Amino acid sequence: EKVAENRGCQLSQVEKAEGLSVRVVSSLEKKHKVREEMLARYSKKGYPSEFPVTTKCIVLFQKIHGADVLLFGMYVYEYGDGCPGPNRRRVYISYLDSVRYLEPSSYRTITYQSVITEYLRFVKMRGFHTAHIWSCPPTKGDEYIFHCHPNHQLTPNDDL
């Protein structure tokens, strides 16, 4: 509606991003072992040697020409209510990655931001109180989730 209003046209004339689906493709219960250096530093303060965690891979697909195309992915770590402090009820978004195939491409940023926003809203409803986002872009040739990216896709760097 906002796009139509800004363009001065009817809603039916605005392109839409259709055929989108968000899926949790991996959800594993694990024990996160604390590194020896951290344990040596904080064990006297009651710091545990491991933390129970649920790791998830959440992805976005779009049906393009009849095929589900993977466009966006993020890995999250959820430390629930049964986890000791300081990680109790915290989530960490540790990896984000995408490829530039969303149609129409003008909705790419807002679509990916919406996936992250809705995930954060969802975990807040489940009782998590803090979220940490690690958002360092990979260096050229280094890949986080996708094995490769289209040549025309820029990788953020100090020159941009």
N, C-alpha and C positions, 0 to 999 in steps of 0.2 A: 504494500500500500504506500509506504514512504517513497519507494522508487517511482511508482506511478505518479505520485503527487509532485515529486521533484522534476520529473520529466514532462509533466503536464499532459499525461496520456491516461487511457483507461487501464485498469489492472490487467485485463485480458491481453493487452499489448506488451506486457512486460515478460521477458524471458524468465523461466523458472528453472531451478536446479531440481530435476526430478530423478526418481529411481535411486535415492540415497538410502543406505542402511548402515547402522552401526552395530558391530558385533564384538562380543568378547570371545576371542579365539583361543585364549589360554587363561586359566585360573588355577594357580598351584599354591598349596599350603607349604610353607618352608620354614626353616629356622635360619635366621640371619646370624652367622657367627661374628662376634666382635673381634677385631684385629688385636693382636697381642699388644701393640703399642698403646692402644686405647684402653684395653683391659688393665694393663700395668698402671696407667695413669689414674684410672677412675674406680678400680675394683674396691679400694678402701672406702669409697663413698657409696657402696652398695650397687654399683653398676653391674648389670648381669652379663654373663658370658655369651648369651644369645638372646635373640628376640624372635617371637613367632610373627610371621608376616605372610600375607597373601600377595603373590605377584600376579599381575594381569597384563595381557596384551589386548588393547582395545583398538579396533580398526574401523575405518569408514570405506564403504564400497559405493560405487555408482554403477548402475546398469547402463552401459554404453554399447549401442548396436547389438543388444541381446546378451552381452557378456558382463559379468560382475567384474569391475575393475577396481583394484585396491588403490586408494588415493592417499590415505593418511593413516598413521599409526602412532600409538603412544604406549609406553610401558609404565605401569604404575606399581607402587609398593604400598600396601595398606596394612598399617599396624593398628589392630583393633583394640577393643576395650580390655581384652585379656592380656595385652602386652604391657610389660613394665615400663615405667618412665625411663628416659625422657621421650620415648616414641609412642606412648599410649595415645590412641585415637588420632594419629597423624597419617597423612598420605604424602607420598613423594611421587611426582611425575618426573621420571628420570630421563626418558628419551622421547623426543618428538621427531617425526619425519614425515615428509610428504613428497608427492610427485605432481607435476603440473598437468594433469589430465582432466580435472573437473570441468564439466560443461554446464552452464556457460562459465568461462574462466573468470569473469568479473565477480563471481561469488566465492572464489577460492578462499580468500582470507576470512571472510565472515563465516563461512561454513566450518572451517577448521577451528576458529575461535569459539563457535557455538558448541562444537563437540567437547572442547575443554571446559567451557562454562557449565554445560549441562552435567558433565561428570562431577565437577566440583559441587554443584547444587545437589546432586544425587548423594555424594558421600556426606555432605553436611546433614542431609535428612537422615542418614544412617548413624549419626552421632559423632562423626569425625569433626575435630575443632580446628585443625591446622593443616595447611597444605603447603608443600615446598615444591617449587618448579625449577628444575635444572634445565636451562635453555641455551646452553653454549652450542653454537652451530658447529658442525664438523668441518675440518679442514678439507680442502679440495682433494678428492680421491679417497677420503675416509667416509665410510657409510655407517649409519646407525641401525636403521631398520631395513630400508630398501637396499638391495644389492647394488643397484646403480640408479642414476637419475638421468632424465633426458638432457642432451647436450645444451639445449636452450635454457635450462633451468639454472639460474644463478645461485651460488652458495654465498651467504653473507660472509664478508671478511673486512679487514681494516681499511681496504681501499674503497669500499662502497659507502 
